[in-house]
């Protein structure tokens, strides 16, 4: 019974969408304006009126998500891996050894990062030093937050905080 009602509702929504999407009567301004207004309201409401194919696709997606949720509740699905926050390593041509050690830590933990050489960029160099409240490079930033230089990052890594900062 429930499936039959859902089928009737889906068909009704599809027919209403067909009336909205139709060009019939658009040469009459009041019909055209009413159709545009109804289309706008449909968009605002999240497009409850849609084509039969779109409604079927949505239904299949809901079924798939419900199945995954049921499996997750039963402990059958592993949690999806979290995406890493952007990690930026600001460096200069000085203190190359600390830079290499910082990169070794990041590589060893499988943390994706990007190196920005600010040797010739006075404004970025000044910003990074000010933001990190530091006096020398290299400096590590995660999602715009300064984690500091090599010693501080090493300390965070030893406590297990580095991965938490990057992956949440």
ZIWOGI-V956705 format. One line per field, one symbol per residue. ss: DSSP state (~ for helix, > for strand, _ for the rest). burial: + if it has 9 or more other ideal C-beta (glycine too) atoms within 8 Angstrom, else -. Layout:
# ZIWOGI-V956705
ss = ???
burial = ???
This chain:
# ZIWOGI-V956705
ss = _~~~~~~~~~~~~~~~~~~~~_______~~~~~~~~~~~~~~~~_______~~~~~~~~~~~~~~~~~~~~~~_____________>>>>>____~~~~~~~~~~~~~_____>>>>____~~~~~~~~~~~______>>>>__>>>>_~~~~~~~~~~_~~~~~~~_
burial = ---------++-++-+++-+----+-----++--+--++--+------+++--+++-++--------+--++-----------++-++++++--+--++-+++-++--+-+-+--+-+-----++--++--+-+--++++++---+++++-+++-++----++-+++-
